[in-house]
Amino acid sequence: MFQHKRKFLFITLLAIYSFVNIIVLEGDRLYQAALPYHLLFITIFGLSFSVWMANLFIQNYLIKSIKSIHPLLQQFLISIIATVLISLLSVELTSLTLGDPFTLTQKNFMLTFGFTSRINLFLNTVNAIYFFNKKFREKELETEKLKNATIGSQYERLNHQLNPHFLFNNLNALSSLMHTDLEKADIFLQKLSSMYRYISLNVNEELVPVEQELNFLKDYISLLEIRFKNSLIISLNINPDLSKLFIPPVVLQLLIENVVKHNYFTQEAPVKVDITGENGHLFIKNTIQLKKEDIDSIGIGLKNISERYRFLGEQISINKTEEFFEVSVPLINIK
C-alpha cells in the first residue's frame, strides 16, 4: 500500500482529516499549548508524511531480511521505533524554531508520539487489509488458472477419445467390406480418410461452425449407407438460420454412432433417425431397438458429449420413451 502511485494524495487527505479532528472536534493536541493553525497543519502534514515514508522505507528495505516473522508484524514493530524517532525529531524542531512552550519536554513528546502512533496504527491497519486483499486476489487468479488448466486438460482428453473410438468402429467395417465389395471398400476408405482429416484438424478446437459439422456428418452418413444399406434410415432437416452457430466438433457423428452401437436393425426392421434443428438446438431422435446387453447403457459417446458441454457451461437434454430416444444439444452463439 505504501508504494501506491497516489500516496501523496492519501497523505494530504490524512493530514486534512487529522487537522479537522484536532480543530473542529477538539481532539488531542500535539503540544501543551495550542499551535497557530497554519503551523499546526504544517506539523500534522509533516508527521503524516514522515510516518508514511518511514513505512515505505521499512517495506522496501528492512522487512525482506527477516524470513521467520510475518512481514506485516515486522512492518508494524519496526514502524513503532520509527514513530519514536519521528516524534523526537518533530519536538526538537519546534523547540529550535518556536521555543517555549514547544520545547522538548516529556509531555510534548508524549503528546506528539501519541498522535504519530495513531497515524501509524491506522496506516498499518489499512496496509494489512490491502496486503490480505492482494493475496486473496492472487489466490483467486491462481485458482482460476489451475481450474482452466484442469478443464483444458480434461477437454483435450475427451477430444482425443474420439480418434480411437472412431477408427475402431470403422476399420472393422472396412475390413469386412473388403471381403465382399472392393469398389465400395475403396469409396468407404476415401470417405473415412476425409473424415479422419476433419477430426485431426478440429480435435483441439472447442467449437466449429454448424455448417462445417453438418458437411462432416453427411460424409459419415454416406459411410453408414454403404455399411447398412436400408437398415438405417437417417434424415436431415436443419433450419438454415442455424448454420452460422457453433457446436463442439464431431458431436453429431458421436450421437449417430451411439444409435448404431446400442441398437440392432435390419432391412426388415430398420432404425430411423431424424436430425432436426430449431430455436438454437439440434435434436437427434431415433426409434429404439436396443440390443439386450445395452438396455441400461447410454454409452461413452453421450458421456463424452455431456462432459464437453459441461466445460462450455451448457448441458444436453435426453428424452427417452419406450419408442424413441432423443438427445437435444444446444448450439453456441459466438458474438
C-alpha positions as CSV (number, residue, x, y, z in Angstrom):
1,M,0.0,0.0,0.0
2,F,2.8,2.4,0.9
3,Q,4.0,2.3,-2.7
4,H,0.7,3.3,-4.2
5,K,1.0,5.8,-7.0
6,R,-1.4,8.2,-5.3
7,K,0.3,8.1,-1.9
8,F,0.8,11.9,-1.8
9,L,-2.9,12.4,-2.3
10,F,-3.7,10.0,0.5
11,I,-1.1,11.6,2.8
12,T,-2.7,15.0,2.2
13,L,-6.2,13.7,2.9
14,L,-5.0,12.0,6.1
15,A,-3.4,15.3,7.2
16,I,-6.6,17.3,6.5
17,Y,-8.7,14.8,8.4
18,S,-6.3,14.9,11.4
19,F,-6.2,18.7,11.3
20,V,-10.0,18.9,11.3
21,N,-10.2,16.3,14.0
22,I,-8.0,18.5,16.3
23,I,-9.5,21.9,15.4
24,V,-13.2,21.2,14.9
25,L,-13.7,18.1,17.1
26,E,-11.3,19.3,19.8
27,G,-9.1,16.2,19.5
28,D,-5.8,15.7,21.3
29,R,-3.2,18.4,21.0
30,L,0.3,17.9,19.7
31,Y,1.8,20.1,22.4
32,Q,0.9,21.5,25.8
33,A,-0.1,24.8,24.2
34,A,-2.1,25.3,21.0
35,L,-0.1,25.9,17.8
36,P,-1.3,28.6,15.3
37,Y,-3.5,26.9,12.7
38,H,-1.0,27.2,9.8
39,L,1.8,25.8,11.9
40,L,-0.4,23.1,13.2
41,F,-1.4,21.9,9.7
42,I,2.3,22.1,8.5
43,T,3.3,20.0,11.6
44,I,0.5,17.5,11.0
45,F,1.3,17.1,7.3
46,G,5.0,16.7,8.2
47,L,4.2,14.0,10.7
48,S,1.8,12.1,8.4
49,F,4.3,12.4,5.5
50,S,7.1,11.2,7.7
51,V,5.2,8.2,9.1
52,W,4.1,7.1,5.6
53,M,7.6,7.4,4.1
54,A,9.2,5.7,7.1
55,N,6.8,2.7,6.5
56,L,7.6,2.8,2.8
57,F,11.3,2.6,3.6
58,I,10.7,-0.3,6.0
59,Q,8.6,-2.1,3.5
60,N,11.2,-1.8,0.7
61,Y,14.4,-2.3,2.6
62,L,14.1,-3.8,6.0
63,I,11.4,-6.5,6.3
64,K,12.8,-8.6,3.5
65,S,15.8,-9.5,5.6
66,I,13.9,-11.4,8.2
67,K,12.2,-14.6,6.9
68,S,10.9,-16.2,10.1
69,I,8.5,-13.3,11.1
70,H,5.4,-12.4,9.1
71,P,6.1,-9.2,7.0
72,L,3.1,-7.4,8.5
73,L,4.4,-7.9,12.0
74,Q,7.9,-6.9,11.0
75,Q,6.4,-3.8,9.4
76,F,4.5,-2.7,12.5
77,L,7.2,-3.4,15.1
78,I,9.9,-1.5,13.2
79,S,7.4,1.3,12.5
80,I,6.9,1.8,16.2
81,I,10.6,2.6,16.5
82,A,10.3,4.9,13.5
83,T,7.4,6.8,15.2
84,V,9.5,7.3,18.3
85,L,12.3,8.9,16.2
86,I,9.9,11.0,14.2
87,S,8.2,12.3,17.4
88,L,11.6,13.2,18.9
89,L,12.7,15.0,15.7
90,S,9.4,16.9,15.5
91,V,9.5,18.2,19.0
92,E,13.2,19.1,18.6
93,L,12.4,21.1,15.5
94,T,9.6,23.0,17.2
95,S,11.8,23.6,20.2
96,L,14.5,25.1,17.9
97,T,12.1,27.2,15.8
98,L,9.4,28.2,18.2
99,G,10.9,27.9,21.6
100,D,8.9,27.6,24.8
101,P,6.3,26.1,25.4
102,F,7.1,23.9,22.4
103,T,10.4,22.7,23.7
104,L,11.4,19.0,24.1
105,T,9.7,18.0,27.3
106,Q,8.3,14.7,28.3
107,K,4.7,15.9,27.9
108,N,5.2,17.4,24.5
109,F,7.0,14.3,23.3
110,M,4.2,12.0,24.7
111,L,1.5,14.1,23.0
112,T,3.3,14.0,19.7
113,F,4.2,10.4,20.0
114,G,0.5,9.6,20.8
115,F,-0.5,11.3,17.6
116,T,2.1,9.7,15.4
117,S,1.3,6.3,16.9
118,R,-2.4,6.6,16.0
119,I,-1.4,7.6,12.4
120,N,1.0,4.7,12.3
121,L,-1.6,2.2,13.6
122,F,-4.2,3.4,11.1
123,L,-1.8,3.1,8.2
124,N,-0.6,-0.3,9.2
125,T,-4.2,-1.5,9.6
126,V,-5.1,-0.3,6.1
127,N,-1.9,-1.8,4.8
128,A,-2.8,-5.2,6.4
129,I,-6.2,-5.0,4.7
130,Y,-4.5,-4.1,1.4
131,F,-2.0,-7.0,1.8
132,F,-4.6,-9.7,2.5
133,N,-6.9,-8.4,-0.2
134,K,-4.0,-8.6,-2.7
135,K,-3.1,-12.1,-1.6
136,F,-6.7,-13.1,-1.8
137,R,-6.9,-11.9,-5.4
138,E,-3.6,-13.6,-6.3
139,K,-5.0,-16.9,-4.9
140,E,-8.2,-16.4,-6.9
141,L,-6.2,-15.9,-10.0
142,E,-4.1,-18.9,-9.3
143,T,-7.2,-21.0,-8.6
144,E,-8.8,-19.8,-11.9
145,K,-5.6,-20.6,-13.8
146,L,-5.5,-24.0,-12.3
147,K,-9.2,-24.6,-13.0
148,N,-8.7,-23.5,-16.6
149,A,-5.6,-25.7,-17.0
150,T,-7.5,-28.7,-15.5
151,I,-10.6,-28.1,-17.7
152,G,-8.3,-27.7,-20.7
153,S,-6.6,-31.0,-20.0
154,Q,-9.9,-32.8,-19.4
155,Y,-11.3,-31.3,-22.6
156,E,-8.3,-32.4,-24.6
157,R,-8.5,-35.9,-23.1
158,L,-12.2,-36.1,-24.0
159,N,-11.5,-34.9,-27.5
160,H,-8.7,-37.5,-28.0
161,Q,-11.1,-40.2,-27.1
162,L,-12.8,-39.6,-30.5
163,N,-9.9,-40.8,-32.6
164,P,-9.5,-44.4,-31.3
165,H,-13.3,-44.7,-30.8
166,F,-14.0,-43.5,-34.4
167,L,-11.3,-45.6,-36.0
168,F,-12.0,-48.8,-34.1
169,N,-15.6,-49.0,-35.3
170,N,-15.0,-48.0,-38.9
171,L,-11.8,-50.0,-39.6
172,N,-13.7,-53.1,-38.5
173,A,-16.4,-52.3,-41.0
174,L,-13.9,-51.6,-43.7
175,S,-12.2,-55.0,-43.1
176,S,-15.5,-56.8,-43.6
177,L,-16.4,-54.8,-46.7
178,M,-13.0,-55.6,-48.4
179,H,-14.1,-59.3,-48.5
180,T,-17.4,-58.6,-50.1
181,D,-17.2,-55.5,-52.3
182,L,-13.8,-53.9,-53.2
183,E,-15.4,-51.0,-55.1
184,K,-17.5,-49.9,-52.1
185,A,-14.5,-50.6,-49.9
186,D,-12.5,-48.1,-51.9
187,I,-15.2,-45.5,-51.6
188,F,-15.5,-46.2,-48.0
189,L,-11.8,-45.7,-47.5
190,Q,-11.8,-42.4,-49.3
191,K,-14.7,-41.1,-47.1
192,L,-13.0,-42.4,-44.0
193,S,-9.8,-40.7,-44.9
194,S,-11.6,-37.4,-45.5
195,M,-13.4,-37.7,-42.1
196,Y,-10.3,-38.6,-40.2
197,R,-8.6,-35.5,-41.8
198,Y,-11.5,-33.4,-40.4
199,I,-11.2,-34.9,-37.0
200,S,-7.4,-34.4,-36.9
201,L,-7.8,-30.7,-37.9
202,N,-10.5,-30.0,-35.4
203,V,-9.8,-32.3,-32.5
204,N,-8.2,-29.4,-30.5
205,E,-11.0,-26.9,-31.3
206,E,-13.7,-26.3,-28.7
207,L,-16.2,-25.2,-31.3
208,V,-16.7,-25.4,-35.1
209,P,-19.5,-23.9,-37.3
210,V,-22.6,-26.0,-37.5
211,E,-22.4,-25.9,-41.3
212,Q,-19.0,-27.4,-41.2
213,E,-20.1,-30.1,-38.8
214,L,-23.1,-31.0,-41.0
215,N,-20.9,-31.5,-44.0
216,F,-18.8,-33.8,-42.0
217,L,-21.9,-35.6,-40.8
218,K,-23.1,-36.1,-44.4
219,D,-19.8,-38.0,-45.2
220,Y,-20.4,-40.1,-42.1
221,I,-24.0,-40.9,-43.2
222,S,-22.6,-42.0,-46.6
223,L,-20.4,-44.5,-44.8
224,L,-23.3,-45.8,-42.9
225,E,-25.4,-46.2,-46.1
226,I,-22.5,-48.3,-47.5
227,R,-22.3,-50.4,-44.3
228,F,-26.0,-50.9,-43.5
229,K,-27.9,-50.0,-46.8
230,N,-31.6,-49.5,-46.0
231,S,-31.5,-50.9,-42.4
232,L,-30.6,-47.5,-41.0
233,I,-32.6,-44.5,-42.3
234,I,-31.3,-41.1,-41.4
235,S,-33.0,-37.8,-42.4
236,L,-31.7,-34.2,-42.0
237,N,-33.9,-31.2,-41.6
238,I,-32.0,-28.3,-40.2
239,N,-33.1,-24.7,-40.2
240,P,-30.6,-22.8,-42.4
241,D,-30.5,-20.0,-39.9
242,L,-28.6,-22.3,-37.5
243,S,-25.7,-22.9,-39.9
244,K,-23.8,-19.9,-38.5
245,L,-23.9,-21.0,-34.9
246,F,-21.3,-23.3,-33.4
247,I,-21.1,-26.8,-31.9
248,P,-18.3,-28.9,-30.4
249,P,-16.6,-30.9,-33.2
250,V,-17.8,-34.5,-34.0
251,V,-20.8,-34.2,-31.6
252,L,-23.3,-35.2,-34.3
253,Q,-21.2,-38.1,-35.5
254,L,-20.9,-39.4,-32.0
255,L,-24.7,-39.2,-31.4
256,I,-25.3,-41.2,-34.6
257,E,-22.6,-43.7,-33.7
258,N,-24.3,-44.1,-30.3
259,V,-27.5,-45.1,-32.1
260,V,-25.6,-47.6,-34.3
261,K,-23.7,-49.1,-31.3
262,H,-26.7,-49.6,-29.0
263,N,-29.4,-50.7,-31.4
264,Y,-30.0,-53.7,-33.7
265,F,-31.5,-53.1,-37.1
266,T,-32.2,-54.9,-40.3
267,Q,-33.8,-54.0,-43.7
268,E,-37.0,-55.6,-42.4
269,A,-36.8,-53.7,-39.1
270,P,-34.8,-50.5,-39.7
271,V,-34.0,-47.9,-37.2
272,K,-35.0,-44.4,-38.2
273,V,-33.0,-41.3,-37.1
274,D,-34.4,-37.8,-37.5
275,I,-32.0,-34.9,-37.2
276,T,-33.7,-31.5,-36.9
277,G,-32.8,-28.1,-35.7
278,E,-34.6,-25.1,-34.4
279,N,-34.6,-22.5,-31.6
280,G,-30.8,-22.8,-31.1
281,H,-30.8,-26.5,-30.6
282,L,-30.3,-29.7,-32.6
283,F,-32.4,-32.7,-31.9
284,I,-31.3,-36.3,-32.8
285,K,-34.3,-38.6,-32.4
286,N,-34.2,-42.3,-33.2
287,T,-36.5,-45.3,-32.8
288,I,-35.5,-47.7,-30.1
289,Q,-34.5,-51.3,-30.8
290,L,-31.9,-51.8,-28.1
291,K,-29.6,-54.7,-28.0
292,K,-30.2,-56.8,-24.9
293,E,-26.8,-56.1,-23.4
294,D,-27.3,-52.3,-23.8
295,I,-30.7,-51.9,-22.1
296,D,-29.3,-49.9,-19.2
297,S,-26.4,-48.2,-21.1
298,I,-26.2,-44.7,-22.6
299,G,-22.7,-45.2,-24.0
300,I,-19.4,-43.5,-23.8
301,G,-20.4,-41.2,-26.7
302,L,-23.2,-39.5,-24.6
303,K,-20.9,-39.2,-21.6
304,N,-18.2,-37.6,-23.7
305,I,-20.7,-35.1,-25.2
306,S,-22.2,-34.3,-21.8
307,E,-18.7,-33.6,-20.3
308,R,-17.7,-31.4,-23.3
309,Y,-20.8,-29.3,-22.9
310,R,-20.3,-29.0,-19.2
311,F,-16.9,-27.4,-19.8
312,L,-18.7,-24.9,-22.0
313,G,-21.2,-24.1,-19.3
314,E,-24.1,-25.8,-21.2
315,Q,-25.8,-29.1,-20.9
316,I,-27.5,-31.6,-23.2
317,S,-31.0,-32.9,-22.7
318,I,-32.0,-36.5,-23.0
319,N,-35.6,-37.6,-23.6
320,K,-36.4,-41.4,-23.6
321,T,-39.7,-43.2,-24.1
322,E,-40.5,-46.8,-24.9
323,E,-40.4,-46.0,-28.6
324,F,-38.0,-43.1,-29.1
325,F,-34.7,-41.9,-27.8
326,E,-34.0,-38.1,-28.3
327,V,-31.0,-36.0,-27.5
328,S,-31.1,-32.2,-27.6
329,V,-27.8,-30.4,-27.9
330,P,-27.5,-26.5,-27.6
331,L,-25.8,-24.5,-30.3
332,I,-23.4,-21.8,-29.2
333,N,-23.7,-18.2,-30.5
334,I,-20.3,-16.5,-30.6
335,K,-20.8,-12.8,-30.8
